[in-house]
Amino acid sequence: LRAVAEAGRIIEAFNMHNDAISAVQGAEARRRVYLNQPEVWSMDSRPILVEPFIEGNYAKFNSNSGWVSEDNEYRLMQALSHFSFHFTKGTRLLCDLQGGGYATRFVLTDPAMLSVSKEYEQTDGGPKFMRNFFAHHRCNKYCDKGWQCLVGARPEFQPRMGTSFLRPKATGRSTAFDAIRNKHFHR
């Protein structure tokens, strides 16, 4: 939940940045970014995280290993990841962005946070993954030329579309949805 709180802080700053850019340039407003907030529920006396359902088309915008969607519609999401590195003075990078893309907004779910100190659990690949992100990132019209980045970053490994887990996953149910909807799901 710490990663979600930090993601929310970064997204709020990104939305404020985009509002200011639109106002100064007299440009069309950029799509706002929202983050699904998980809640802790109890199922059979075990805590589980539950998020609101995302309606419409679900898409993967980038991953925590440096994979980036080539779809031009999602360039704002690549800029959000770049912004997060600049905003945190090079200490964190918000990535593994996925969710719903709509005409006026994006709704994100379950992002990952990379950090210099690897403080964000099993999807935090630390500086190596941050370098790999910048090796594959191409600045676009939503990126500010003054934003901090890792200049000269070279690919360190092949990025993958899915989330990379760096420590063993916790045992138990994968999601409440699996346990309820799939009669073949086992503990």
HELIX and SHEET records of a PDB file:
HELIX    1   1 ARG A    2  GLN A   25  1                                  24    
HELIX    2   2 ASN A   72  TYR A   74  5                                   3    
HELIX    3   3 ARG A   75  PHE A   87  1                                  13    
HELIX    4   4 GLU A  121  THR A  123  5                                   3    
HELIX    5   5 GLY A  126  HIS A  136  1                                  11    
HELIX    6   6 ALA A  176  ARG A  181  1                                   6    
SHEET    1   A 4 ARG A  32  LEU A  35  0                                        
SHEET    2   A 4 ARG A 105  LEU A 108  1                                        
SHEET    3   A 4 GLN A  98  GLY A 101 -1                                        
SHEET    4   A 4 TYR A  58  LYS A  60 -1                                        
SHEET    1   B 2 GLU A  39  MET A  43  0                                        
SHEET    2   B 2 ARG A  46  VAL A  50 -1                                        
SHEET    1   C 2 ARG A  92  CYS A  95  0                                        
SHEET    2   C 2 ALA A 112  SER A 115 -1                                        
END                                                                             
